[in-house]
Amino acid sequence: MTTNHRFEHARWQARLDELRAAHHVPGAQLAVLIDGQVHELASGLLHRGTGMEVTTDSVFLSGSIAKVYTATLVMRLIDEGRLGLDTRLVDVLPEFATPDPEATRTITIRQLLSHTGGVTNDFNYDGGRGDDCLAKYVAAARDVPLDCPPGTAISYGGLGYVVLGRVIEVLTSRTWDKALEELLFTPLGLERSMTLPEEALRFRVAMSHLGESGADPDPAPSWDLMPRSAGPAGRVIVSAGDMARLAGMHLAGGLAPDGTRVLSARSVAAMQQRETDVPDKWTVYADGWGLGWTLYDWNGVPGYGHDGAAIGQYAYLRVVPHANLALALMTNGGSARLLYADLFRELLAELAGATMPAPSDHVLMNNCYRDHAQVNAAQLARLLPAD
């Protein structure tokens, strides 16, 4: 289905500028993919200390949206017959373990992708900078207790996505970083997508900012504190335009713009099928989980997406299949959730006929991402001098 909407670049640029300033967000990027065309907008500053302006080719930290990239890679391995959704994890990664032997034996790839494997989001381990960082993480995670028995409830599990990153490494004989580059970034022509800080320095990079709500935040003393081993769950460095192009591959049934098949149509559809409901809307403000995607129902209009956070930088991705629409927003501080809520509510209503909850309905939404930010802030506090 096509929308026949003409994207009014100047009007939405003005609205982005207005809302960004109102919510004290130093800098933002917006990408709108509609009917196969990507419109890219930029507003504000990458760094309030230097005055460097945001451009459409700048890159930001995308936090937990990295899970969508990891899930997409896993589905590609399933397409190639190297893996199945119901493959037991220990059958492809014998070194994986939990303190519960029965759970260890039964956890499946599907469960990790849909956050129903019972693993936690609260295990932060630095596996170092070497190519063995994920292997070290998996070894260290063997003693980490489960949040709940596998298959009994939804439990947002970053640990599970790092483990999936290690599965990718074992089956492709590449690091997760290299697999992402060669199997996703390159075939999709994503020139402003990367995973390592040293790669980001080729581009204009958004600085993280921290501060109290309702005021302009200050540059953080550190850009990013996540170790390399957190990559599959929490670090892809990307422009909003490139993120929208990844979503465009999913909208196109797994095809790259040049017709290259990246994923099978079957895998694309499977990722969007509901695996579990989300009864607690305050944990993740969504209606359900698919395989890597959070699932939404905006008054009868279905969609999917993901959010992410990393040291004051917040990212939002929403996709509406019936409207051939994807929205990607990157920010670097301030009241980014309010900017997202106001801007996406208007965009979804006009371009997709979707009614998203008003800000008052989700002031406390996405606590799991808020918790990420609190963990990061606690780590950051240890870098600061004592009063």
C-alpha positions as CSV (number, residue, x, y, z in Angstrom):
1,M,0.0,0.0,0.0
2,T,1.3,3.5,-0.8
3,T,0.3,6.6,1.1
4,N,0.3,9.3,-1.6
5,H,1.5,11.7,1.1
6,R,4.0,14.3,0.1
7,F,6.6,14.8,2.8
8,E,6.8,18.6,3.5
9,H,10.4,18.9,4.4
10,A,10.4,22.6,5.3
11,R,7.4,22.2,7.6
12,W,8.8,19.2,9.5
13,Q,12.2,20.8,9.7
14,A,10.6,23.8,11.5
15,R,8.6,21.5,13.8
16,L,11.7,19.5,14.7
17,D,13.6,22.7,15.5
18,E,10.7,24.0,17.6
19,L,10.2,20.8,19.6
20,R,13.9,20.2,20.0
21,A,14.4,23.6,21.6
22,A,11.3,23.3,23.7
23,H,12.5,20.0,25.2
24,H,16.1,21.2,25.8
25,V,17.5,18.5,23.4
26,P,20.9,19.8,22.3
27,G,20.9,18.0,18.9
28,A,18.6,15.7,16.9
29,Q,18.4,13.9,13.6
30,L,15.1,12.7,12.0
31,A,14.8,10.4,9.1
32,V,11.4,9.6,7.5
33,L,11.3,6.8,5.0
34,I,8.0,6.8,3.1
35,D,7.3,4.9,0.0
36,G,10.9,4.0,-0.4
37,Q,12.3,7.5,-0.2
38,V,14.4,8.7,2.8
39,H,14.0,12.3,4.0
40,E,16.7,13.4,6.4
41,L,16.6,16.3,8.8
42,A,19.1,17.7,11.4
43,S,18.7,20.2,14.1
44,G,20.8,21.7,16.9
45,L,24.3,20.9,18.1
46,L,26.4,17.8,18.3
47,H,28.3,19.3,21.3
48,R,27.2,22.3,23.3
49,G,30.8,22.9,24.4
50,T,32.2,23.2,20.9
51,G,29.1,24.5,19.0
52,M,29.5,21.8,16.3
53,E,26.2,21.6,14.5
54,V,24.3,18.4,13.7
55,T,24.2,17.4,10.1
56,T,22.3,14.6,8.4
57,D,25.5,12.7,8.0
58,S,26.4,12.9,11.7
59,V,26.3,9.7,13.8
60,F,24.8,8.9,17.2
61,L,24.8,6.1,19.8
62,S,21.7,4.0,19.3
63,G,21.8,2.0,22.5
64,S,19.4,-1.0,22.6
65,I,18.3,-0.7,19.0
66,A,21.5,-2.7,18.4
67,K,19.3,-5.7,19.3
68,V,17.3,-5.3,16.1
69,Y,20.6,-5.6,14.1
70,T,21.6,-8.7,16.1
71,A,18.2,-10.3,15.6
72,T,18.3,-9.6,11.9
73,L,21.7,-11.3,11.7
74,V,20.3,-14.3,13.6
75,M,17.4,-14.6,11.2
76,R,19.9,-14.5,8.2
77,L,21.6,-17.5,9.7
78,I,18.3,-19.2,10.0
79,D,17.7,-18.5,6.3
80,E,21.0,-20.1,5.5
81,G,20.0,-23.3,7.5
82,R,22.7,-22.9,10.1
83,L,20.2,-22.4,12.9
84,G,16.5,-22.8,13.8
85,L,14.3,-20.7,16.0
86,D,13.7,-23.6,18.2
87,T,17.3,-24.8,18.3
88,R,18.5,-25.2,21.9
89,L,21.2,-22.7,22.6
90,V,23.5,-25.3,24.1
91,D,23.4,-27.3,20.8
92,V,25.2,-24.5,19.0
93,L,27.0,-22.9,22.0
94,P,27.9,-25.7,24.4
95,E,29.8,-23.4,26.7
96,F,26.6,-21.4,27.6
97,A,25.3,-22.1,31.0
98,T,23.1,-20.7,33.8
99,P,23.0,-21.7,37.5
100,D,19.9,-23.8,36.6
101,P,20.9,-26.9,34.7
102,E,17.4,-27.6,33.4
103,A,17.0,-24.0,32.1
104,T,20.4,-24.2,30.5
105,R,19.3,-27.3,28.7
106,T,16.1,-25.9,27.4
107,I,16.6,-22.2,26.5
108,T,16.1,-21.7,22.7
109,I,17.1,-19.1,20.1
110,R,13.4,-18.0,19.9
111,Q,13.3,-17.4,23.6
112,L,16.3,-15.2,23.6
113,L,15.1,-13.2,20.6
114,S,11.7,-12.6,22.2
115,H,13.0,-11.9,25.7
116,T,11.3,-15.0,27.1
117,G,14.4,-16.9,28.0
118,G,14.5,-15.8,31.6
119,V,17.9,-14.2,31.3
120,T,18.6,-10.8,32.9
121,N,19.3,-7.3,31.7
122,D,21.4,-6.5,34.7
123,F,24.8,-8.2,34.0
124,N,27.4,-5.8,32.8
125,Y,30.8,-7.4,32.1
126,D,33.8,-5.9,30.3
127,G,35.3,-8.7,28.2
128,G,38.1,-6.4,27.1
129,R,38.9,-4.9,23.7
130,G,40.0,-8.1,22.0
131,D,38.1,-10.2,19.5
132,D,37.5,-12.7,22.2
133,C,35.4,-10.3,24.3
134,L,32.0,-12.0,23.7
135,A,33.5,-15.4,24.5
136,K,34.8,-14.0,27.8
137,Y,31.3,-12.5,28.5
138,V,29.6,-15.8,27.9
139,A,32.0,-17.6,30.2
140,A,31.5,-15.0,32.9
141,A,27.7,-15.2,32.6
142,R,27.5,-18.8,33.6
143,D,27.0,-17.9,37.3
144,V,24.4,-15.1,36.7
145,P,21.0,-16.1,38.1
146,L,17.9,-16.1,35.8
147,D,15.2,-13.5,36.4
148,C,12.5,-16.2,35.9
149,P,12.2,-19.8,34.4
150,P,12.5,-19.8,30.6
151,G,9.2,-19.5,28.8
152,T,7.2,-18.4,31.8
153,A,7.2,-14.6,31.4
154,I,8.8,-11.7,29.5
155,S,12.0,-10.5,31.0
156,Y,14.0,-8.0,28.9
157,G,17.3,-9.7,28.6
158,G,20.4,-7.9,27.3
159,L,22.5,-10.8,28.4
160,G,20.6,-13.0,25.9
161,Y,21.5,-10.7,23.0
162,V,25.2,-10.7,23.9
163,V,25.0,-14.5,23.9
164,L,23.2,-14.4,20.5
165,G,26.1,-12.2,19.3
166,R,28.5,-15.0,20.3
167,V,26.3,-17.5,18.4
168,I,26.8,-15.3,15.3
169,E,30.5,-15.4,15.8
170,V,30.7,-19.1,16.1
171,L,28.5,-19.8,13.1
172,T,30.1,-17.2,10.8
173,S,33.8,-17.4,11.9
174,R,33.7,-13.6,12.2
175,T,33.5,-11.2,15.1
176,W,30.0,-9.9,15.7
177,D,31.3,-6.5,14.5
178,K,32.7,-7.9,11.2
179,A,29.6,-10.0,10.6
180,L,27.4,-7.0,11.0
181,E,29.5,-5.0,8.6
182,E,29.8,-7.7,5.9
183,L,26.3,-9.2,6.2
184,L,24.2,-6.1,6.8
185,F,25.9,-2.8,6.4
186,T,27.7,-3.5,3.1
187,P,24.8,-5.1,1.2
188,L,22.4,-2.4,2.4
189,G,24.9,0.4,1.5
190,L,24.9,1.7,5.1
191,E,28.0,4.0,5.0
192,R,27.3,5.6,8.4
193,S,26.7,2.5,10.5
194,M,29.5,1.0,12.7
195,T,30.1,-0.6,16.0
196,L,33.5,0.5,17.3
197,P,34.4,4.0,18.6
198,E,37.5,4.2,16.5
199,E,35.4,3.8,13.4
200,A,33.0,6.6,14.5
201,L,35.9,9.1,14.5
202,R,35.7,9.2,10.7
203,F,32.4,11.1,11.1
204,R,30.8,14.0,12.9
205,V,29.9,12.3,16.2
206,A,27.2,13.4,18.6
207,M,28.5,14.0,22.2
208,S,26.4,12.8,25.1
209,H,24.8,15.4,27.4
210,L,23.5,15.1,30.9
211,G,21.4,17.4,33.1
212,E,18.2,18.0,35.0
213,S,14.9,17.9,33.2
214,G,13.7,21.3,32.0
215,A,17.2,22.7,31.5
216,D,19.8,22.6,28.8
217,P,22.1,19.7,29.6
218,D,25.9,19.9,29.6
219,P,28.4,17.7,27.7
220,A,29.0,14.5,29.7
221,P,32.6,13.9,30.9
222,S,32.6,10.7,28.9
223,W,31.1,9.9,25.5
224,D,30.3,6.2,26.0
225,L,31.2,3.8,28.8
226,M,29.9,0.5,27.3
227,P,32.5,-2.2,26.8
228,R,33.0,-3.8,23.4
229,S,31.3,-7.0,24.7
230,A,28.0,-5.0,25.1
231,G,27.8,-4.4,21.3
232,P,25.2,-7.0,20.3
233,A,22.8,-5.7,23.0
234,G,23.7,-2.0,23.1
235,R,26.0,-0.4,20.6
236,V,25.5,0.4,17.0
237,I,26.7,3.9,16.1
238,V,24.6,5.2,13.3
239,S,22.8,8.1,11.5
240,A,19.0,8.3,11.5
241,G,19.1,7.9,7.7
242,D,21.0,4.6,7.9
243,M,18.6,3.4,10.6
244,A,15.6,4.2,8.4
245,R,17.3,2.3,5.6
246,L,17.7,-0.8,7.7
247,A,14.0,-0.5,8.4
248,G,13.4,-0.1,4.7
249,M,14.9,-3.5,4.1
250,H,12.3,-5.0,6.5
251,L,9.5,-3.0,4.8
252,A,10.7,-4.4,1.4
253,G,10.4,-8.0,2.5
254,G,14.1,-8.5,3.0
255,L,15.4,-6.8,-0.2
256,A,18.2,-4.2,-0.3
257,P,17.6,-1.2,-2.6
258,D,19.5,-2.8,-5.4
259,G,17.4,-6.0,-5.2
260,T,19.9,-8.0,-3.2
261,R,18.1,-10.4,-0.8
262,V,19.4,-9.8,2.7
263,L,16.6,-11.7,4.5
264,S,13.9,-14.0,3.3
265,A,10.3,-12.7,3.3
266,R,9.5,-15.5,5.7
267,S,12.1,-14.3,8.2
268,V,11.0,-10.7,7.9
269,A,7.4,-11.7,8.6
270,A,8.5,-14.0,11.5
271,M,10.2,-11.1,13.3
272,Q,7.0,-9.1,13.3
273,Q,4.8,-11.9,14.6
274,R,3.8,-11.6,18.2
275,E,5.7,-14.1,20.4
276,T,4.5,-12.7,23.7
277,D,2.2,-10.0,25.2
278,V,3.5,-7.3,27.4
279,P,1.0,-7.1,30.3
280,D,3.1,-4.6,32.2
281,K,3.1,-1.5,30.0
282,W,5.3,0.4,32.3
283,T,8.2,-1.9,31.7
284,V,8.3,-1.5,28.0
285,Y,5.5,0.6,26.5
286,A,4.5,-1.8,23.8
287,D,1.8,-4.3,23.2
288,G,4.0,-7.3,22.6
289,W,7.4,-8.7,21.5
290,G,8.2,-10.3,18.2
291,L,11.7,-11.6,17.4
292,G,13.8,-8.5,18.1
293,W,11.0,-6.0,17.5
294,T,8.7,-4.4,20.0
295,L,5.2,-4.5,18.6
296,Y,2.6,-1.7,18.8
297,D,-1.1,-1.3,18.1
298,W,-2.0,2.3,17.7
299,N,-5.8,2.2,17.8
300,G,-6.0,-0.6,15.3
301,V,-2.9,0.5,13.3
302,P,-0.1,-2.1,13.8
303,G,3.5,-1.2,13.9
304,Y,6.9,-2.3,15.3
305,G,10.1,-0.7,16.4
306,H,12.6,-0.4,19.2
307,D,14.1,2.3,21.5
308,G,17.6,2.7,22.8
309,A,19.6,4.7,25.4
310,A,23.3,5.3,26.0
311,I,24.7,8.0,28.4
312,G,22.2,10.6,27.6
313,Q,21.7,9.7,24.0
314,Y,18.3,8.3,23.1
315,A,17.1,6.7,19.8
316,Y,13.7,5.8,18.6
317,L,12.6,3.7,15.6
318,R,9.0,3.1,14.5
319,V,7.8,1.2,11.4
320,V,4.2,1.2,10.0
321,P,3.9,-1.5,7.3
322,H,0.6,-0.5,5.8
323,A,1.9,3.0,5.2
324,N,5.3,2.0,3.9
325,L,6.6,4.3,6.7
326,A,9.6,4.2,9.0
327,L,10.6,7.0,11.4
328,A,14.1,7.2,13.1
329,L,15.0,9.8,15.7
330,M,18.5,10.3,17.2
331,T,19.1,12.6,20.1
332,N,22.0,13.5,22.5
333,G,20.4,14.7,25.7
334,G,17.6,16.7,27.3
335,S,14.0,15.6,27.5
336,A,14.3,13.3,24.5
337,R,11.3,11.2,25.3
338,L,9.0,14.2,25.2
339,L,10.5,15.3,21.9
340,Y,9.9,11.8,20.5
341,A,6.4,11.7,21.9
342,D,5.3,15.0,20.4
343,L,7.1,14.6,17.1
344,F,6.2,11.0,16.4
345,R,2.6,11.4,17.5
346,E,2.2,14.1,14.8
347,L,4.1,12.2,12.1
348,L,2.3,9.0,12.7
349,A,-1.1,10.7,12.6
350,E,-0.4,12.5,9.4
351,L,1.6,9.9,7.5
352,A,0.0,6.7,8.8
353,G,-3.4,7.6,10.3
354,A,-2.1,6.2,13.6
355,T,-3.0,7.5,17.0
356,M,-0.1,7.3,19.4
357,P,-0.6,7.9,23.2
358,A,-0.3,11.5,24.3
359,P,2.7,12.4,26.5
360,S,0.7,12.3,29.7
361,D,-0.1,8.6,29.0
362,H,3.5,7.5,28.9
363,V,5.5,9.8,31.2
364,L,6.9,6.7,32.8
365,M,7.2,4.6,29.6
366,N,10.2,2.5,28.7
367,N,11.5,2.0,32.2
368,C,13.9,-0.6,30.9
369,Y,15.6,2.1,28.8
370,R,15.5,4.5,31.8
371,D,17.2,1.8,33.8
372,H,19.9,1.6,31.2
373,A,20.5,5.3,31.5
374,Q,20.6,5.0,35.3
375,V,23.2,2.3,35.2
376,N,25.3,4.3,32.7
377,A,24.9,7.4,35.0
378,A,26.1,5.4,38.0
379,Q,29.2,4.3,36.0
380,L,29.7,7.8,34.9
381,A,29.5,9.1,38.5
382,R,32.6,7.0,39.3
383,L,34.6,8.9,36.8
384,L,33.7,12.3,38.4
385,P,35.7,13.8,41.2
386,A,34.1,13.6,44.6
387,D,32.7,16.9,46.1
